[in-house]
Amino acid sequence: MFKNSHTPIDHDPNHAYEILNPAGAANIILICEHASNYIPPEYHNLGLDMACLNKHIAWDIGMAQLTRQLSARLNAPAIMAKFSRLLIDPNREEDHKTLIPKVSDGIIIPENQTLSHKEIKGRKDRFYHAFHDRAEILVRDKIQSGQVPLICGMHSFTPRMNGHDRPWQAGMLWNKDPRLAMALINHLTARGYNVGDNQPYSGRDLFFTMNRHGHDHGAPHVTIEIRQDEVDSPEGVDLWADILADDLRKIARDAHLRTIKKY
């Protein structure tokens, strides 16, 4: 099982993100907001031990590795956050109550309890805005080149939540534009996978990144959620990289998805 993100992501303290394959020719862009559980030393692990930071509350297990493989196989640009969602969560509106979580899955985050406006602004500027500003450049560059990119958010989810097993091996989240989500659901279902349609979460709730970088441009977009026990090993990542690379190549050739569509 992947214990931390220090190997797959190079932590340059001057940047909040890592760009993969920025000149990639595919009309696909991968965005991984929860790729890392890294917290810079000056934040003192937010008062948590590494056992907590290796849990889902700090990052999306397996997604840095899967995003990296897909970017290479598809020749697609990708952006991965290089900071933990516990510092600040890129997949939240700027005024969302869990943008900087005080509690996550019942675990209290000590250093997030009493932040000043200055401290909150500092995290927004250093991590949140830096990440989204660079993601916006990736999308605009692709559109200005004459392509309509498929915007794919890369996430993973826990096998159990609140005492209940989650049967879906993958889930596709969408809000107003179902095009890419439905295409992936159809392809994966045909392979025999149990795929959630807006499960285990709904894209009508926590969907900020795709709303900003997909919906606002009229580009097809989806949040891809893979159950963590499917991608918590190199073998699992290899398998899902094979599957998603094959399906996304086919889907990207669909003329229906090569159009800007405002909803």
Secondary structure as UniProt FT lines:
FT   TURN            6..8
FT   TURN            13..14
FT   STRAND          17..20
FT   TURN            22..23
FT   STRAND          28..32
FT   TURN            33..34
FT   HELIX           41..47
FT   HELIX           50..53
FT   TURN            56..58
FT   TURN            61..62
FT   HELIX           63..74
FT   STRAND          78..81
FT   TURN            85..87
FT   TURN            90..91
FT   TURN            94..95
FT   TURN            97..98
FT   STRAND          103..104
FT   TURN            105..106
FT   STRAND          107..108
FT   HELIX           110..112
FT   HELIX           117..123
FT   HELIX           124..129
FT   HELIX           130..144
FT   TURN            145..146
FT   STRAND          150..157
FT   STRAND          160..161
FT   TURN            162..163
FT   STRAND          164..165
FT   STRAND          170..173
FT   HELIX           179..190
FT   TURN            191..192
FT   STRAND          195..197
FT   TURN            203..205
FT   HELIX           208..213
FT   HELIX           215..217
FT   STRAND          221..227
FT   HELIX           228..231
FT   HELIX           234..252
FT   HELIX           255..257
//
